[in-house]
Every structure is written in C-alpha cells, then in structure tokens.
Amino acid sequence: MSASDWIDVLGYAAAALTTASFIPQAWLSFRTGDVSGISLGMYACFTVGVALWLAYGVVLGAWPIVVANTITLVLALAILVMKLRGLKVRRNR
C-alpha cells in the first residue's frame, strides 16, 4: 500500500468511528422521541459544522469526509427537526 492509501484508510477509520459514535444518540432520540435533554444551540452549531465539513470534503474530493459527514448530517438534521418541533408544540400549548 502506498502512503496515499494509508492516509485514505486512516480517514475512513476516523470517519467510521466518529459517525458510529453518533448513531446511539440518534437511535435513542428516534426510538423515544425524547430530545428534551438536547441543547438546541449546541445541536444547531453542530449541524452547521457538519454541513461545513461536508462542503470542505466535497471541495477537496475527500471521500471519507464526504461519506461520514453526509450520514452524520442526515441524522443531525433529523434530531434538530425533532427538537424544533418539540419546542413549537410546547409553545402552542
């Protein structure tokens, strides 16, 4: 394997682990519908950050970054939407 191949393996391993670490929280949120313990500000910043990492990966053509951040962005957006809907429901009561 060339140095470039090892760099890609490193990137994919990092991407797989960081994306996989996010899945349990997403699964719990989807299963229970409870996002009350999630900070709206933190999740909004996190989601924008993930979108920016995705754009960065696209510009560089770095597939480990693109794949990991696409998956994480979908999950983060879904949780953020759940959080925003929950706030709207509470305000309308």
Buried (B, 14 or more C-beta within 10 A) or exposed (E): EEEEEEEBEEBBEEBBEEBEEBEEBBEBBEEEEEBEEBEEEEBBEBBEBBBEBBEEBBEEEBBBBBBBBBBBBEBBBEBBEBBBEBEEEEEEE
